[in-house]
Each structure stands twice: as C-alpha cells, then as structure tokens.
Amino acid sequence: MDPDKLRALLADVAAGRVAADQAFERLRRLPYDDLGFAKVDVHRALRAGGAEAVFCPGKTPEQVVVILSALVREHVNVLATRADEAVAAAVAAAGVPHVHHRLARLIVARPEPREGVGLVVVAAAGTADLPVAEEAALVAEALGNRVERVNDCGVAGLHRLLAHRELFAEANVIVAVAGMEGALPSVVAGIVDRPVIAVPTSVGYGTSLNGLAALLAMLNSCAPGVSVVNIDNGYGAAHQASQINQLVAKIR
C-alpha cells in the first residue's frame, strides 16, 4: 500500500472516522505490487493466513529474487518452493536473508522462528518420500504450527507405524505422505479419530505411473476423514493442515 494512503487510513482510524474493522477490510482488498512481469500479492496473509509463496520452476533465478525481495519487505518466512541450486545461489548472491533446505527444495526467506501452536504430525511412508514430507513439515512450521515428524513408517512394516499411535492420537491433523500403492493414509485414518491429509508421491516402480496409482488409491480410500492433495504437493497439504490446526488451537 502507498505509505501516504496508509498513513491517511490510520489517521482516520485514530480519529474515529473509520472503524478498525472497516480499515481491516480495506487492507484485505488492497492492490498487488506490480513488478511488470509479475503481480505480487503482498496482502495475502491478511486474507488467507499466510504470505504468497513463489513456485520456482518456470521462473528464472533473477525473477525469483525480484519477487522474494518484494515479499520480504512485508513478510517473514516467505517461501520459495521447488528451488534448485541455481535459484538458491541467486538468492544468496542478492543478499536476501534466507535458509535453503535442500532436501525439501525449499527456501525460507527472511526466516523467523515461531513458537508453534497445536500439533501437526507429518508421516512419511518411506525414506524416498522424505523430500515431499519435509516440504510439508517445513511449510507447516513456517506458518506457525508445532510439527512432529514420523519417518519410514510405511505399511510394509506395520509395527513401525503402530509404535507412534499415541503421537497420532495427540495430533490435531496428520499429513500422510506415501508413494507406491499409497496405503499409509488409509491405515492411519483407521486407527485415530483425526483428519488425515493424504499426499501421493511420484515414488515407485513402473505401474505406479509417477504417483498416479497412489493418488487413485488415496481418492478411493475406504477410511473416513481422508482428504487428498495433488501428487508431490507437500506445500498444499501443509496449508490445509495449518488451517485445521490453527482453528482447533483457537477453540482450545
């Protein structure tokens, strides 16, 4: 928002000419920051609970840097997803404060630790699913949630999963990440009364069809309380989990 307009709005609020809730509604509808090649939604956090993230594939490293620089002027914990080494190098060279999580292919710009609320559990069926699971866990943490990770707990060794049953029961929401046949979310949803967000991954042999088999299995789950995001979409799963967890935390 233009600084002069913002000052005028705040003055109206202070003088009682504009109610605080009316001012907030104006801020929610503010225009974007037009960079020419991109229109950056710098006020998304007011509407949706989290700042706009940058999806890196298809953008040049220089474009990612410009967008991140615009976002970090307004926000902390700005996310750049699917960031490769070239993007990370450009962000570092530009002096944007950040942390690069290589496994998750995630950059957190202007990082600021938060005391997480509630509990989101992120469960990865196998080690090969960790890049997507870690993306989900890191995004959920950046959004202000307490996160616990349970790794390598796939149904091929069910005892590994059941060893964490008490933790699953404590969670407000569970993100279950699995490739191959994608059975983990159904099993988890069958042993706890918590919402389960299923994330299919593109892990598996030929007929897994790059995650399509897991996606279809999760969509056809017979366990109640399972929702499904797109293949490898740890970011989207984390946002949904955050919304559920934050609502529960407010009630409690």
N, C-alpha and C positions, 0 to 999 in steps of 0.2 A: 504494500500500500504506500502511496505517496506520503512522505513524512508530514507535509503540511496538512493534508487531509486527515491523517491520523491524529495529529495534534488538535485539529478542529473538532473531530469527533469526541476525543477525550475531554475537551473543554466543555462540549455540550453535555456530556455525561456528568461532569463535576458540577455544572450549573443547574442540573436538573431538567435541562431542555430535552434530553434524550434518556430514556430509561436504559439501565445496564443491559437488560435482556434484548432490547431493540438494537443496541450497539453491537452486541454479540452476533445477532442475526445479520447485521450489515457486514461484519467481518467474515462471516461464513460464506458470503456470496461475492467476496472481493475478486477482482480480475486476476488473471495469471501474470507471470513475469515473461514477457515476450522476448525471447532471445534470437528471433529471426528464424532459425532452423528448428526451434523447439519452444513450446509454450509451457512454462514450468508452473505447476500448481503449488504455490508456496503456502497456501492456506488449507491444504487438505487435512492437516492434523486437527484443525478446528471442527471439521465435518465428520471425519472418518476415524479419528483416534490415532492416526499415525501419519508421518510425513510421506510425501511421494517418494517412491523408490525409483532407481534408474536400472532398467534392464539393458545390459551392456551389449549383447550380440546385435549386430546390425548398425551399431554406432561406432564411430572412430574413437580412439582413445582421447583425442582432443575434444570431441563433443561431450564425452562423459565428464571430462574435467570441468568444462564450462557449466554443465548442468549441476554437477555436485557443488561447484563454487557458489552458484546461485542459491542452492538449497541450504548450505551450511551457514549462510548469513542469517537464516531464520530459525534453523532447527539443529538439534543434536541428534546423534545416532542415525544419520542419513545412510540409507542402504543402496549399494550398487550390486546387483545380483549378476551371476554368471560372468564374473570379472576374470579375464585371463591375465597372464603375466604382463602383456603389453599395456593393458589398461592400468594395472597396479603400478607399473613403472611410470606411466604418465602422471598419475595422481601424486605419486611421491615426488616427482620432479617439479610439479606445480606447487608443492609445499602445502597441499591440503592435509590437515591433520586427519589421520586415519589409521585403522588396523586392517590388514589384509589377512583373511582366513582362507588359506589356500585350499584346504580340503573341501570346504563348502563353496569355494569360488565366490566369496562374498567379501565386499569391502564395507566397513562401517566408518563413515566419515564423521569427523568431529565427535569421536566416541566419548560417551559419558556414562560411567557405571550407574545403574539404578538398583534400588532395593526392590526386588521383585515381589509382587503380590501373588496370593493364591498358590496354585501348583499346576503346571503343565508337565506331563510326562511324555517324552519323545522316545519311542521304542523302535529300534532298527532290527529287522529280522536277521540280517547278516552283515558281515564286515563290508561287503560290496555295496550295501545300501547306505553306508555312513555319509558319503557326500551330501545326499539329499536329506538325511536325518539331521546332520549337523547344520545344514542351512536352516531347517525348521527350528532347531533349538536356538541358534544364534539370533534369528529374527524375532522369535518369541521373547528372548531376553532383552533385545533392543527395544521392544515395545513395552517393557516394564513388568514382565512376568517372571515368577520363580520357576525354573526349569530343572527337571531331573532327567538324566539320560539313562536308558536301559539298552545296551548294545548286545548284538549277537544272541537274540532270544527267539529265533525262528522256530516254527513248529516241527522242524526235523528233530529237534531235541526239546520236547515239551517241558521237561523238568527245569530247563533254563528259564523258561517263561514263568512257570509257577513259583519259582523262588522269589519273584518280585510281586507277588499277588497283593501283599499289604500296601506296597507303594502305589500300585494301580488303584487300589480302593481309596487311597487318600487323595488322589488327583481330582481336580475339577473337570479336566478333559485330557484325553490321551490321543496323541498323534502316533499312528502305527504305520511304519514305513516298510514296504516289502516288495520284492520282485518275484521272479519265478512264477509260482502259482498264486501268490498274493493272499495266502490263507491267514496270515497273522491277525489282521483286524477282526475277522470273524471270531477267532478264538478268544481274543482279548474281550470283545464285546459280550462273549458268552459267559465270562467269569466275573464281570464287575458291572455295576449299575451307573456307569459313567458314559458320556458321549465319546465316541471314537471317530476320529478323522482319519480316513484311510488314504495313504499316499502310495500309489503304484510306482515302481521304479522300472527303468529300462534295463534291468539286470536279468540275465537268464540265457538259456540256450535257444536254438533256432525258433522253436514254436512258441517261445514267449513273445515273439513278434515285437521286440523292443518295448515291452511293458504293456502291450495291448491285452495279453492274456491275464495279467494281474489286474488291470483296470476292469475288465469284464467280470472277473471273479468277484472283485470288491463290489461292483454295482449289483451283482446278484447275491450278495451276502444274505443268508437267512437269519443272521443275528440282528435284533433290533438296535437302533441307536447308532448305526454306522452311516456316516456321510463320506463322500469320495471327492477328491480333487483330481486334477489332471496329472498325467504321467510326469514324474520327477518334480512336481510343484511343491517343494518344501516351503517356499515363501508363502504361497496361498494358504497352505494348511496352517502355518504359524499365525497368520492374520485371523483366520476363523477361530483357532484355539484361543488366541488372545481375547477376542470379543466375548467368547463364552466365559473364560476365566475371569476377566475384568468384571463382567456382570455379576458373577457369583460372589466375587470379592466385595462388591458394593453391598450386596444383600446381607452378607455376613458381618 
